[in-house]
């Protein structure tokens, strides 16, 4: 089987390691090879892994989840292979067809926009056991619990908080679960701190940027431009006809 590996970041972070294959794998193979792929790129700051099958125009995350940043990373990989600036393909965790545009900025940087037609960000309000109000935003292939407040930067604290939230809302069987803390700055900027667990491959990261988390916080706040932990923005436009995600991307290695 022909293989090629690359690492692509979104808004300065959330590195996606992509292996390009000439044929699809089984779900178990995606999981085991995804873990190996993350290990291969561990020193480069990878936070997730996926597989692009150009012949099928399909991109599959190692854990079968939905990932907005990885989707746009796959668009870059397809662009580099086909030199098509407008691309359509399918991705795990989303039932429709992604429509993406890739605009090269430099040899290694691109502005990438991906539209997910008819994607719905279902939202409901809830409270944590201590009374803290939260919003639960369900994108299908990932669910985010969104909290307005200060991010507990101690790893032990945010890990415990994530596990307690998964327990409270019975989210153990979801493909991926994020807990996203956000704060509104005096300049009206919305800054996020996303912590994401992927069940099938059992990865757990405080992500340096997060596309689906951006969508979730955009749904809660109404803001279209969300500042990532890297300090760079990702834009999410949420309409009745679907959701569009965009930012700069970079091929790291």
C-alpha positions in Angstrom: 0.0 0.0 0.0 1.3 3.4 -1.0 1.7 5.8 1.9 2.7 9.4 2.4 2.7 11.3 5.7 2.3 15.0 6.4 1.6 17.3 9.3 -0.7 20.3 8.9 -1.7 22.9 11.5 -4.7 25.3 11.7 -4.4 28.8 13.1 -1.0 28.0 14.4 -1.9 24.9 16.2 -3.9 21.6 16.5 -1.5 19.6 14.3 -3.1 16.9 12.2 -0.9 14.1 11.1 -2.3 12.7 7.8 -1.4 9.5 6.1 -2.4 9.4 2.4 -3.5 5.9 1.3 -4.4 4.3 -2.0 -7.3 2.3 -0.4 -9.5 2.4 2.6 -8.8 0.5 5.9 -11.0 -1.2 8.4 -12.1 0.8 11.4 -9.7 -1.2 13.7 -6.9 -0.6 11.3 -7.6 3.2 11.3 -7.5 3.1 15.1 -4.2 1.2 15.4 -2.4 3.0 12.6 -3.7 6.3 13.9 -2.0 5.7 17.2 1.2 4.8 15.4 0.9 7.9 13.3 0.5 10.1 16.3 3.6 8.5 17.8 5.6 9.2 14.5 4.8 12.9 14.8 4.8 13.2 18.6 8.0 15.4 18.6 6.3 17.8 16.1 3.3 18.5 18.4 0.6 16.4 16.7 -2.8 16.4 18.4 -4.7 14.1 16.1 -4.4 11.7 13.2 -6.4 10.9 10.1 -6.2 9.1 6.7 -6.9 10.5 3.3 -8.0 8.2 0.5 -7.8 10.4 -2.6 -9.4 7.8 -4.9 -12.5 7.8 -2.7 -12.4 11.5 -2.0 -12.7 10.6 1.6 -10.9 11.6 4.9 -11.2 9.4 8.0 -10.2 10.4 11.4 -8.4 7.6 13.4 -11.2 7.6 15.9 -14.0 8.0 13.4 -14.9 11.4 14.9 -15.6 14.8 13.2 -12.8 17.3 13.2 -13.1 20.7 11.5 -9.4 21.5 11.5 -8.5 18.1 10.2 -11.1 18.4 7.5 -9.4 21.6 6.3 -6.0 19.9 6.6 -7.3 17.2 4.3 -8.3 19.9 1.8 -4.7 21.2 1.8 -3.4 17.7 1.2 -5.9 17.2 -1.7 -4.9 20.6 -3.1 -1.2 19.7 -3.1 -2.0 16.4 -4.9 -4.5 17.7 -7.5 -3.8 21.5 -7.7 -7.6 22.0 -7.5 -8.5 25.2 -5.5 -12.2 24.0 -5.1 -12.7 20.6 -3.7 -15.5 18.3 -2.6 -15.0 15.2 -0.4 -16.5 13.3 2.5 -15.2 13.1 6.1 -15.9 10.9 9.1 -18.4 12.2 11.6 -20.4 14.2 9.0 -23.0 12.7 6.8 -22.8 15.2 3.9 -20.2 16.3 1.4 -17.7 19.0 2.3 -17.1 21.9 -0.1 -13.7 23.5 0.4 -11.6 26.2 -1.1 -7.8 26.5 -0.8 -5.9 29.7 -1.5 -2.1 29.4 -1.3 -0.4 32.3 0.5 3.2 31.0 0.5 4.8 27.7 -0.4 3.6 26.2 3.0 0.7 28.4 4.1 -2.8 28.5 2.8 -6.2 30.1 3.6 -8.7 27.3 3.7 -12.5 27.6 3.9 -14.7 24.5 4.3 -18.5 24.5 4.2 -20.5 21.7 5.7 -23.9 21.9 4.0 -26.9 21.2 6.3 -24.7 20.7 9.3 -26.7 21.6 12.4 -25.2 22.7 15.7 -27.8 21.5 18.1 -27.7 23.4 21.4 -29.3 22.9 24.8 -28.7 24.5 28.2 -27.8 22.6 31.3 -26.1 23.0 34.7 -23.1 21.3 36.3 -23.5 19.7 39.7 -22.2 22.9 41.3 -24.8 25.0 39.6 -22.5 26.4 36.8 -24.6 27.0 33.6 -23.3 25.3 30.5 -24.3 24.8 26.9 -24.1 21.4 25.2 -23.5 21.7 21.5 -23.9 18.5 19.5 -22.4 18.4 16.0 -23.0 14.7 15.5 -19.4 13.4 15.2 -18.4 15.4 18.3 -20.2 17.0 21.2 -18.9 20.0 23.1 -19.8 21.2 26.6 -19.3 25.0 26.6 -18.5 26.9 29.8 -18.1 30.7 30.1 -15.4 31.3 32.7 -11.7 31.1 33.6 -9.9 28.1 32.2 -8.3 25.9 34.9 -4.8 25.8 33.5 -3.6 23.1 35.9 -3.7 19.9 33.9 -4.9 17.8 36.8 -7.8 20.2 37.4 -9.1 20.4 33.8 -8.7 16.7 33.3 -10.8 16.0 36.4 -13.4 18.6 35.2 -13.7 16.9 31.8 -14.1 13.5 33.3 -16.8 14.7 35.7 -18.7 16.4 32.9 -18.5 13.2 30.7 -19.9 11.3 33.7 -22.6 13.7 34.6 -24.1 13.9 31.1 -23.5 10.3 30.1 -21.2 11.0 27.2 -18.9 8.0 27.5 -20.2 6.4 24.2 -19.8 9.5 22.0 -17.1 9.5 19.4 -15.5 12.6 20.8 -16.2 14.9 23.7 -14.9 18.4 24.2 -15.1 20.7 27.1 -14.5 24.3 26.0 -14.0 27.2 28.4 -14.4 30.7 26.9 -13.9 34.2 28.0 -15.0 37.5 26.5 -12.3 40.1 26.4 -12.8 43.9 26.8 -12.2 44.3 23.0 -15.2 41.9 22.4 -12.9 39.1 21.4 -14.0 35.6 22.4 -11.0 33.4 23.5 -11.4 29.6 23.9 -9.6 26.8 25.7 -10.7 23.4 24.3 -10.0 20.1 26.0 -11.0 17.1 23.8 -11.2 13.4 24.4 -11.6 10.9 21.4 -13.0 7.6 22.6 -11.8 5.0 20.0 -8.1 6.0 20.2 -8.3 7.3 23.8 -6.5 10.6 23.2 -6.9 13.6 25.5 -5.5 17.0 24.6 -5.8 20.6 25.7 -5.9 21.6 22.0 -3.9 24.5 20.7 -6.7 25.3 18.3 -10.1 23.6 17.7 -12.4 24.0 14.7 -15.4 22.2 16.1 -14.9 24.0 19.4 -14.9 27.2 17.5 -18.3 26.2 15.9 -19.7 25.3 19.3 -18.6 28.6 21.0 -19.8 30.6 17.9 -23.2 28.9 18.3 -23.3 29.9 22.0 -22.0 33.4 21.7 -23.1 34.5 18.3 -19.5 35.5 17.5 -18.1 34.5 14.1 -14.4 34.9 14.9 -13.0 33.0 17.8 -9.5 33.4 19.2 -7.6 30.1 19.7 -5.1 29.3 22.5 -2.4 30.2 19.9 -3.8 33.7 19.8 -4.9 33.3 16.2 -8.5 33.3 15.0 -10.7 30.8 13.3 -14.0 32.0 11.8 -17.2 30.1 11.9 -20.3 31.2 10.0 -23.4 29.4 11.1 -26.5 29.7 9.0 -29.7 27.7 8.3 -28.1 26.1 5.3 -25.0 24.9 7.0 -21.7 25.9 8.7 -18.5 27.4 7.2 -15.1 27.2 8.9 -12.1 29.2 7.8 -8.5 30.2 8.8 -4.9 30.1 7.8 -3.3 26.6 7.6 0.3 25.6 7.4 2.1 22.4 6.2 4.7 21.8 9.0 6.5 18.8 7.7 
